[in-house]
Amino acid sequence: MTRKAGLIVAVLVMSMVFVPISVVSAQPNPVTGTGTPTCTGAWTGKLHFSPPLKNGGTATSEEVSIQATAKPCGGGTPTPTKGKIAGKGIISGAGANSCLQLSGTMTFNTPGFFEEIAWTPVVVDTRMDFPTLTWTTVGTHKVASGGPVTPTGSYAPGPATQALTTAQTVTGIATTCGTATGLAALNIGTAASTGTY
């Protein structure tokens, strides 16, 4: 019985030694994009405000964040088809959540309005900080412009610029600012928004 058990153990050990172990090969690191892509024509996404912006807002700190997809894109090597943008920045000071912020220049605490873009096809992310966003009225909509700044990662050294046009009209924004709940988000208009990175 002992001899039989020994043979079984030996067979098991030999099986473990000679059965090939499958190793998942690591994917190569994504390349770093070069050149200057521009994305315009079919953006989607939102700018979020926490706390909501209000007429006569009295908060001393305001977080502005972005979740958006910039598309279609052209230029740069490799040429991206779209970029997913995520980022945020903090404003400090009296009336930080006042709707008057949408009538001038938002100045952000260091490091600024930080954005990171994840590209399709996959390349190294692009990262940038906009110290300010300047709000203007173009036609019946608001536009938040930032840059030029120097990006890092893919498509450096830039310069990078961005102009986000609101889907809501100036009148609609003013109406929402006057409500008890305030303005918690602005949709980014599709055709009129643009970014060069």
C-alpha positions in Angstrom: 0.0 0.0 0.0 2.8 2.3 0.8 4.5 1.6 -2.5 1.3 2.4 -4.4 0.8 5.7 -2.5 4.4 6.6 -3.3 3.8 6.0 -7.0 0.7 8.2 -6.9 2.6 11.0 -5.3 5.5 10.6 -7.8 3.0 10.8 -10.7 1.4 13.9 -9.2 4.8 15.6 -8.7 5.9 14.8 -12.3 2.5 16.1 -13.6 3.1 19.4 -11.8 6.6 19.6 -13.2 5.8 18.9 -16.8 2.4 20.5 -17.3 3.0 23.9 -18.9 2.0 26.8 -16.8 0.0 29.4 -18.8 1.3 32.9 -18.2 -0.8 35.9 -19.2 1.5 38.1 -21.2 1.5 41.8 -20.1 0.1 44.2 -22.6 2.7 46.7 -23.9 2.6 50.1 -22.4 0.5 52.6 -24.4 2.5 54.9 -26.6 2.7 58.7 -25.9 0.8 60.6 -28.5 2.5 63.5 -30.3 1.2 66.5 -32.3 -1.9 68.5 -31.6 -5.4 66.9 -31.8 -8.5 69.0 -32.0 -11.9 67.7 -30.9 -15.1 69.5 -32.0 -18.5 68.9 -33.3 -20.2 66.3 -31.1 -19.4 66.7 -27.5 -21.4 65.3 -24.6 -21.2 65.8 -20.9 -21.7 68.2 -18.0 -20.2 70.8 -15.7 -21.3 70.2 -12.1 -21.4 72.8 -9.4 -21.3 71.9 -5.7 -23.0 73.6 -3.9 -25.4 74.7 -6.7 -24.9 78.2 -8.0 -27.6 80.7 -6.9 -28.4 84.4 -7.2 -26.8 85.9 -4.1 -25.0 82.7 -3.2 -23.0 83.0 0.0 -20.8 79.9 0.1 -17.1 80.5 0.5 -16.0 77.4 -1.4 -17.2 75.9 -4.7 -16.3 72.8 -6.5 -16.6 72.8 -10.3 -16.2 69.4 -12.0 -16.4 68.0 -15.5 -17.4 64.7 -17.0 -17.4 64.9 -20.8 -16.6 63.1 -24.0 -14.8 65.2 -26.6 -15.4 64.0 -30.2 -14.8 63.6 -33.0 -11.1 64.3 -33.0 -8.5 64.8 -35.7 -4.8 65.5 -35.7 -2.0 64.1 -33.6 -0.2 60.8 -33.9 -1.8 58.4 -33.3 -5.0 60.3 -34.1 -7.6 59.8 -31.4 -11.3 59.4 -32.3 -12.5 60.7 -28.9 -11.3 61.7 -25.5 -13.1 61.1 -22.1 -12.5 64.1 -19.8 -12.7 64.0 -16.1 -11.6 66.8 -13.8 -12.4 69.4 -11.1 -11.3 72.6 -9.5 -12.1 74.6 -6.3 -13.0 78.3 -6.1 -12.6 80.0 -2.7 -13.8 83.4 -1.5 -17.0 85.3 -0.8 -19.9 84.4 -3.1 -18.1 81.4 -4.5 -21.4 79.8 -5.4 -22.9 83.0 -6.8 -24.3 82.9 -10.4 -22.2 86.0 -11.0 -19.3 83.5 -11.4 -20.8 82.7 -14.9 -20.3 86.4 -15.9 -16.6 86.7 -15.6 -13.5 84.7 -14.7 -13.5 81.8 -12.3 -10.1 81.7 -10.6 -9.3 78.3 -9.1 -7.2 77.4 -6.2 -3.8 75.7 -7.0 -3.3 73.6 -9.0 -6.3 75.0 -11.0 -9.1 73.3 -12.9 -7.4 69.9 -13.4 -8.4 67.7 -16.3 -7.3 64.3 -17.5 -8.2 62.9 -20.9 -8.3 59.2 -21.6 -8.1 58.6 -25.3 -9.5 56.2 -27.8 -7.5 54.4 -29.2 -5.5 54.0 -26.0 -2.5 56.3 -25.7 -1.0 57.8 -22.5 -3.5 60.1 -20.8 -3.2 63.9 -21.3 -3.2 66.0 -18.2 -3.6 69.8 -17.8 -4.5 72.5 -15.3 -6.4 75.6 -16.3 -5.8 78.3 -13.7 -9.0 80.1 -14.8 -12.2 79.6 -16.9 -13.5 82.8 -18.5 -17.3 82.9 -19.1 -18.6 84.9 -22.1 -22.0 85.1 -23.8 -22.0 84.0 -27.5 -25.4 84.3 -29.1 -27.9 82.9 -26.6 -25.4 80.6 -24.8 -22.6 80.8 -22.3 -19.1 79.7 -23.2 -16.4 78.7 -20.6 -12.9 79.2 -22.2 -9.6 78.0 -20.7 -6.0 78.1 -21.8 -3.6 78.2 -23.4 -1.8 75.9 -21.0 0.9 73.3 -21.3 -0.3 69.7 -21.1 1.7 66.7 -19.9 1.5 63.1 -21.1 0.3 62.6 -24.6 0.3 65.5 -27.1 2.6 67.7 -24.9 3.8 70.5 -25.1 0.5 71.9 -26.5 -0.6 74.6 -26.0 -4.0 73.3 -24.9 -7.1 75.4 -25.2 -10.8 74.6 -24.5 -14.1 76.3 -25.1 -17.2 74.7 -23.6 -20.6 76.0 -24.9 -23.6 75.4 -22.7 -26.7 73.6 -24.1 -28.8 75.8 -21.8 -29.5 79.3 -23.0 -28.6 82.4 -21.0 -32.3 82.9 -20.2 -32.6 79.3 -19.0 -29.5 79.6 -16.8 -30.8 82.9 -15.2 -34.1 81.3 -14.5 -32.5 78.2 -12.8 -30.2 80.5 -10.8 -33.2 82.2 -9.3 -34.8 79.0 -8.0 -34.5 77.7 -4.4 -32.4 74.7 -5.5 -30.1 76.7 -7.8 -28.0 75.5 -10.7 -26.3 72.2 -10.0 -25.2 71.4 -13.6 -24.8 72.7 -17.1 -25.0 70.4 -20.1 -22.1 70.9 -22.5 -23.5 71.8 -26.0 -22.6 69.3 -28.6 -21.7 71.1 -31.8 -20.2 74.4 -30.5 -17.7 73.0 -27.9 -14.1 72.5 -28.9 -10.8 71.6 -27.5 -7.3 71.6 -28.9 -4.8 69.5 -26.9 
